[in-house]
Amino acid sequence: MLTFFNRRLHNRKGFTLIELIVVIAILGILIAIAVPRLGGFTDTAEKNADEATARVIEGAAAMYYADQGDWPADIATLVTEKYLDKTPVRQQDGGVFDLSATDGQVTVTP
């Protein structure tokens, strides 16, 4: 009788179709839970990137002011004078940033 069980266990190779279907169903459930949670990270990352770019533009404008003694008229001036490599574009909607200098302070709106 012991040899019957040993032979039966010995001949069993691989997984049954039911086991594979259960594993695929579990993976599908896990993916269905994870994907919506990951979608929100993109919006947050784009917002943070826009804020960081605005700070870089403010820094470039401050360097322009330190060198020239006057605030730049716009971002194109910073690009022309080589304070920025290129005109920055917003991540969220592809628009451009707006630079305004009033009362000795520069403001960049993303």
C-alpha positions in Angstrom: 0.0 0.0 0.0 2.9 2.4 0.8 4.3 1.8 -2.7 1.0 2.9 -4.3 1.1 6.3 -2.6 4.8 6.8 -3.3 4.2 6.0 -7.0 1.3 8.4 -7.1 3.2 11.2 -5.6 6.2 10.5 -7.7 4.3 10.6 -11.0 2.7 13.9 -10.1 4.6 16.7 -12.1 3.6 20.3 -12.5 0.4 22.1 -11.5 -3.2 21.3 -12.3 -5.4 23.6 -14.3 -7.4 24.6 -11.3 -4.3 25.6 -9.4 -3.1 27.8 -12.3 -6.6 29.4 -12.6 -6.6 30.2 -8.9 -3.2 31.8 -9.1 -4.1 33.9 -12.1 -7.3 35.0 -10.4 -5.4 36.1 -7.3 -2.9 38.0 -9.5 -5.8 39.7 -11.3 -7.3 40.9 -8.0 -4.0 42.2 -6.8 -3.5 44.2 -10.0 -7.0 45.5 -9.9 -6.2 46.9 -6.4 -2.8 48.3 -7.2 -3.3 50.1 -10.5 -5.8 52.8 -9.3 -3.6 53.6 -6.4 -0.6 54.2 -8.7 -2.5 56.5 -11.0 -2.6 59.4 -8.5 1.2 59.5 -8.2 1.5 61.0 -11.7 -0.6 64.1 -10.9 1.4 64.7 -7.7 4.7 64.3 -9.5 3.7 66.7 -12.3 2.6 69.3 -9.7 5.9 68.9 -7.7 7.9 69.2 -11.0 6.1 72.4 -11.9 6.8 73.9 -8.5 10.5 72.9 -8.7 10.7 74.5 -12.2 9.1 77.7 -10.8 11.8 77.9 -8.1 14.5 77.4 -10.7 13.1 80.3 -12.8 13.0 82.5 -9.7 16.6 81.6 -9.0 17.6 82.5 -12.5 15.7 85.8 -12.3 17.5 86.6 -9.0 20.9 85.9 -10.7 19.8 88.1 -13.6 19.0 90.9 -11.2 22.3 90.5 -9.4 24.2 90.7 -12.7 22.1 93.4 -14.5 20.6 95.4 -11.7 17.1 95.1 -13.0 14.5 92.3 -13.1 14.1 90.4 -16.4 11.0 91.4 -18.5 10.0 87.8 -19.1 11.3 84.2 -19.3 12.5 84.7 -22.9 15.0 87.2 -21.6 16.4 84.7 -19.2 16.8 82.2 -22.1 18.3 84.8 -24.4 20.8 85.9 -21.8 21.7 82.2 -21.0 20.4 82.2 -17.5 18.1 79.3 -18.5 18.9 76.6 -21.1 15.5 76.6 -22.7 12.0 77.9 -22.1 10.4 75.7 -19.4 7.1 74.1 -20.1 4.5 73.1 -17.5 4.2 69.3 -16.9 0.5 69.4 -16.2 -0.9 71.0 -19.3 2.1 71.9 -21.6 1.6 75.6 -21.1 4.3 78.2 -20.3 5.2 79.8 -17.0 4.5 83.5 -16.4 7.1 85.7 -14.8 6.3 89.1 -13.2 8.6 91.4 -11.2 7.0 94.0 -9.0 8.1 95.9 -5.9 11.5 94.2 -5.9 10.2 90.7 -6.0 9.8 88.2 -8.8 6.8 85.9 -9.0 6.6 82.8 -11.2 3.2 81.3 -11.7 3.1 77.7 -12.9 
